[in-house]
């Protein structure tokens, strides 16, 4: 793990993450890139369990990450604390440009920044994926790293870079096809 992306959380949080990771059987494949900033795009996102296992892995590897999440989740007291603890950024779907602007400001600093999000924008099946991750990557001049969540193998796989072409339609088709090899918790939602 590159030093710039270590969260340096209390040891008890890392211990909890490692313990829960061992109990659950989930593992991480691949490596976190040594880049100052990048957009981490994870899929398939079909269940609340996706967040639970992602949180366990974030704690276990002590990853410093800012996660985009629906703004109403920040109204739930315990969830608000957890999301804030991992750098949660509320997303108001009625004003997506505000999120792009906020993330842009965040990436202007000197420290390492990873922005995590799901391109579907919801756990339900959707035909049209959100293109915000492409706009964020473009506006912040960040690379995109794809991470697949596979419930069959209990693996989160860091799978290298994706370079947007500028054609959002074509890029989203590519990303959708890339994630088809990963088995979601609820296949009918993907």
Beta strands, then each sheet from edge to edge (+ up, - down):
strand 1: 27-29
strand 2: 37-43
strand 3: 66-70
strand 4: 89-91
strand 5: 113-117
strand 6: 143-150
strand 7: 155-162
sheet 1: 1+ 7+ 6- 2- 5- 3- 4-
end
